[in-house]
Amino acid sequence: MTSAANIEEARDEARNQAEGIAVGSSFYAAMRILPRVQRDAMFQIYSFCRQVDDIADSDGPRDERLEALQQWREDIDALYAGQPPARVKSYAEPVAQFGMRREDFLAVIDGMEMDVPADIRAPDDATLDLYCDRVASAVGRLSVKVFGLPDDDGILLAHHLGRALQLTNILRDIDEDAGIGRLYLPREILFHAGITSNDPDTVIASPALPKVCVPLVARARAHYDKSDEIMARNRRSTVRAPRIMSKYYRRILELLVVRGFALPRDPVRLGRASKIAILLRYGII
């Protein structure tokens, strides 16, 4: 009895810690509407992503960050070998229950690591797409297992929605990323707009920046449209959470378009009322 009680107490503590990390995120409301077992699994995924992202984004020495990310790889390998270290022990149950793949956890780590040896600055288009796949679509591939989508549509949804969300993040955070020395806008589009520099401060001050952002907006919209097609052919209850995420971020994208990308650029945030309206329409009603 005591052993069983201790195990359940440890599970509750792990759930609470994972949920605590997610509180305040854009995805929190979408995760909260899920049934308990799915919700707990999604909080674990989010907690994992936040922890490896915090390593990549820290200002610590680059070799120490690389070492910390490598330790996460080893912990994930140990998890799938049936010998999980303490910090990933709570992952074992949802991984087994939903069939989440080791390769997708490792892809997320690989994506976070892309910023560590040197800050990403004006990657080529193929590198940007790889980055989006690792830091966003791989998270989607873990998540669709939890949502219960069929494999084919789940992988497609992760591909398109992951890229849509990440491109929206990139467009929203241009100035914030430049502040830490990063520039995710692809060099081919920069060159086409007449910008030959890869210096973040130079690029964000360029009057040609809106010409760079227009094709990325179109690309993100196309991914949102594909995501909508996939979700429309699946059960409404299965796609409630990803649909809410999609609607949140597509609204942010459209607010960015309305604001424009020329200087001055005020930060764009989705207001509480808009979040509640989306939650009610796509999650509850």
N, C-alpha and C positions, 0 to 999 in steps of 0.2 A: 504493500500500500504506500509506504513512504517513498519507495523508489519511483513508483508511478506518479505520485504527487510531485516529486522533485522534477521529474521529466516534464510534466505539464507546466510547472512553474517556470522552468527554463524556457519552454516554448513561448509562454505568455510574455516573458521578459524580452525574448528575441523579437516577437511580433511588435511589442510596444516600441522598442528601439528603432525598428525598421520604419514603423509608421511615423515616429517622431521626426525622422530624417525627411520624410516626404511632406510633412505639414508645411503649408505655405507655397508648395510648388504649383505650377500650372496644371499638373496632372492629378493633384490630390482629390479634387471633387469627382473626377472620372473614375478614380480607383475606389472611392468610398461607396459608390453605388453598386459595386460588385458583391456577390455572395461572399461570405466570410472566407472560405477556403481560397477562392480566386483572389480576393482582396489581399490576404496575407502573402500570397505568392507574388503579387505585383509590388507590394511594399518591399519584399526582399530584393526583387530585381532593381527597383529604384534605389534602394539603399546601396547595393553593389555599385551601380553606376555612379552615384554621388561620391562614394569613397574613392574610386579610382580616378574620377574626374578631379577631385580635390587634390590628389597627388600630382596630377599633370599640371594643374593650374597654380600650384604653390610656388613660392619664390625661393624654395630650397635649392641647393646645388643640383645640377642636372644629373650627375652620376648617382646621387642619393635617390632622386625620383625614379630613375631607371631601375635601380635596385629594388625599390619599394613595389614598382609595377611587376617586376620579375617575381617577387615573393607572392603577389596575387596570382600569377600564373601557376606557380607551384601549389598554392592552396587550392586552386580550382582543379588541378590535376589530381591532387590528393582526395578531393571531394568525390571525383568520379572513380577513383580507385577504391572507394569505400573507407577511407581513413581521413575524414575531414578534420582540419584544425579547428580550434574553438570558434574562430570568427566566421567560419562558413558552415558550421555544424547545422545551423537552422535552415540552411539551403537544401539539405539532403531530402527532406520530405517533399517539398514542392517540386524539386528536380525530378524525383522518381514519379510523383503523382501525375505531372503534366508532360513528362518526356522532354524537358528542356535540354538542348544540346550543348555539350562542352565547347564545341567550336564557336558557338555564338558568344559565350562568356569570354573566350579568349580573343575573339574579334573585337569586342568592346575594349579590352585592355590594349590591343594593338592600335586601335584608333586613338585612344587617349595618348598613347606613347608617341604618336606622330608629331606631337607638339613639343616633345621633351628634348631630343638631341639638339634641335634648333627650332625656333618659333616658325610656324608656317607663314610664308609670305608669298602671295600671288602664285599659288600652285598651278600646274597645268590642269586642264579640265579633267583628265583621267585620274589625277591624284586627288582632286577635289571630290570626284564621284566615289573613289575608294574611301576617302575620309568619311563621307556621308554614309556610306554603306556600313562602315565599322562602328561609328559612334551613334548612329540612329537606326538604320535598318536592322542591324544585328540585335539591337534592343527590341525592335519590333518582332523579330523572329522568335525571341524568347517570349514576348508578350502574347503573340497570337496562339501559342501553345496553351497558355493559361485561359485565353478567351474561348478556346474550343473551336476555332475555325478549321475547316478542312485544310490539309497540308498545302495543296496547290494554291488555293485562294489566300491562305495565310501567308505564304511566302511572297506572293504578289503584293498583298496589302502592305506587308512589312517593307518591301522594296519601295513602293510609291509613297506611302505615307511617311516613312522614315525620311526619305529625301525631301519631301514637301516641308516637313517640320524643320529639318536642319537648314534648308535654304532660307526659310523664314527667319530662323534664329540668326543666320549670317547677315541677312539684310537688316534685321532689327539692331544687331549689336556691332555694326561697323565701327562706330566711334569707340565703344567700350573695348572692343578687341584691339583697335589701334593703340589704345592707352596702355596695353600690356605687350605691344610690339608685334601683334599678329594681324594678318591680312588674308582672308579666305577667298577674296574675289579672284576668279581665274584669270591667268595672264593673257589668254587668247582674247577674252572680252576686253580686258584693259587695253591691250595693244590696238584692238579694233576701234576703241574710243579715243585713241591718241595718247594714252597714258603709258609711258615706257618705264616709269619708276616702280619699284616694289617696296618703297619705303611707306609704311602705313600712314604717317602724318602727311606726307606729300599727296598720297592718293586721296585721303578723305577731305583734303582742302581743294582738290581739283574741281573746277567748274564742269568738267566732263563726267564727274561721278554718276549723275543720273543716267547717262548713256550706258554705263556699265550695269546699273541696277535693273533697267527695263527688261533685258533678256532673261535675267535671273528671276524676276517676278513672273514672266511668262512660263519659265521652266517649272517654277513652284506651282503655279496654277494648273499646269498640265498634270502634274503628279497628284494634286488634290482631286482633279476631275477623274483620273484613273482610280483613285482610292474610293471615290463615291460610287463608281460603277461596280467595284468589287463588293463594297458593303451593301449595295442595293440588292444584290443577288443572294445575300446570306440572311439568316434569321435575325430579326431586329434585336432580340435579346442578346445574341452573340456579339453584335457589333456596337452595342450601346457605348461602351467605354472608348473604343477607338474613334467612333463618330464624334463624341464630345471633344476629344483631343483635336480632331480635325477641324471642327467648327471653331474652337477657341483660336487655333493658330491661323486658320484662314481669315478670320476676322482681324487678327493682328496684321496680317499681310495687307489686307485692304485698307486698314488704317494707315499703314506705311505709305501706300500709294497715294492716298488722299493728302497726307502730310508732305510727300515729296522727298527727294534725296539731296536737294541742293541745300547749301548752308543758309540760315541756321537750321539745325535739325533738333527739334525737341524730342525727348524720349517718348516712345509709344507704349502704352500699357492698356490691357483690356480691363475696363472698369468692372466693379463688383456687380452692378446691375446687368451688364451684358453677360457676365459669367453665369449669373443666376438664370437669366432668360434662356441661355443655351442649355444649361443643365435641366431646366424644367421641360423644355421642348423635346430634347433628344434623349434624356435619361429617365424621366419620370412619366411624362404624359404619354 
